[in-house]
Amino acid sequence: MSTATSTLALDVGGRTRPLLFDALPALARDVPWRPLAKLPTPVERIGSDAAKWLGRDDLWIKRDDLASPLYGGNKVRRYELVLAEAERRGAKRIVTAGGVASTQVMATALFGRALGFEVRVVLYDQPITRFAKHALLVDADTGAELIWGGNYLTTAVRTIDALLRDRRENFLILPGASDPLANLGYIDAMLELAQQVERGECPRPDAIVLPTGSSGTLAALALGAAWLGWDTELVGVRIAPLLTTNRLTIGGVIAATDRFLEARDPERWKRQRGRARFSLHHGAIGPGYGHPTPAAIDAIDHVRAIIGAEGEVTYSGKALDGLRAIAAEPRWRGKNVMLWSTLSAARPAPSPHAREKLPPRLRALLDAPEVA
């Protein structure tokens, strides 16, 4: 076991198994798991500095930005299952793809390195922001093999090539990491929230708002809420094209995850897909994925006020913009509304030599004008 792995394993909040394994014991016999996250993450009232901008002083936040001191956000819970599966299969290398500012790519590179995997990543173009430049430097510093993908089509072709090279050693994580195995991490998260509600740490939310693209987090939280018997509605602030993020595609993610659980513990998990409640907010995306909007840029400083780290325009800025609009809707007035924070508050500092570790095509992006 590497030193990095040992250090990481020391700070996971003393967890020995997911709550979901206690609720569905059959999963523990079939699903691999290793602790990566420090849980539970806190629930808090959103403070007055941001509350004025949001227009309400009674909004709550689930602080998954604090899920790990290495790198938080909404991939850590997933990777407790996904990277454990890669270990079980004897993989040597993780292969994935994402935008140049992808938080999934950063999480893959950081946790993959910590667990001793090689990491190979294909990065597609998106608008260049301060956050994107920081992400590139962090990715490079991990020692990950970074490949410029270009547009979506050429990225797909180069990802297939990256996967086929040394294919017997590779384990593929699709963009977004929203497959049924990964989604178990956020059904577990809903059980965690239920315990916090029972302890009186926050009220049961009537609505949970979060940014959504590949929608695994939204789908899993909606399933978890349905299984608990809650009427909570998951409201996804759409940050990806409507072609990929819509009721049909999200319904597919819900159904696949539901079938996965039903197949493994049919005694305890009864079909939930028809009971999962969710909706989409379409007003924050602007020109497209990763493109800044004036409201998202305005929200960056308010994200900082809430989580203590600067926001960005792809996810957190648009989520906060969406939260402001959703919380003002008549049907949510006087209701308990919670933001589920999916960005990481922990931001690794790149080394002075990170720039030189980037391949030339990606290094050139560090000198490109920033749109936000």
Salt bridges, closest charged atoms under 4 A:
ASP11 OD1 - LYS38 NZ 3.17
ASP22 OD1 - ARG17 NE 2.72
ASP30 OD2 - ARG264 NE 2.82
GLU44 OE1 - ARG63 NH1 3.07
ASP58 OD1 - ARG56 NE 2.82
ASP64 OD2 - ARG77 NE 2.82
ASP65 OD2 - ARG63 NH2 2.76
GLU80 OE2 - ARG15 NH1 2.64
GLU85 OE1 - ARG88 NH2 2.92
GLU85 OE2 - ARG89 NE 2.79
GLU87 OE1 - ARG34 NE 2.95
GLU118 OE2 - LYS92 NZ 3.53
GLU118 OE1 - ARG93 NH2 2.85
ASP141 OD1 - LYS357 NZ 2.94
GLU145 OE1 - ARG120 NE 2.76
GLU145 OE2 - ARG165 NH2 3.20
ASP161 OD2 - ARG165 NE 3.66
ASP166 OD2 - ARG93 NH1 3.79
ASP166 OD2 - ARG120 NH2 3.32
GLU169 OE1 - ARG93 NH2 3.38
GLU192 OE2 - LYS62 NZ 2.57
GLU192 OE2 - ARG77 NH2 2.91
GLU201 OE2 - ARG199 NE 2.60
GLU233 OE1 - ARG277 NH2 3.31
GLU233 OE2 - ARG331 NH2 2.82
ASP258 OD2 - ARG273 NE 2.78
GLU262 OE1 - ARG271 NE 3.78
GLU262 OE1 - ARG273 NH2 3.37
GLU310 OE2 - ARG130 NH2 2.57
GLU329 OE1 - ARG331 NE 3.76
ASP367 OD2 - ARG355 NH2 2.64
GLU370 OE2 - LYS133 NZ 3.33
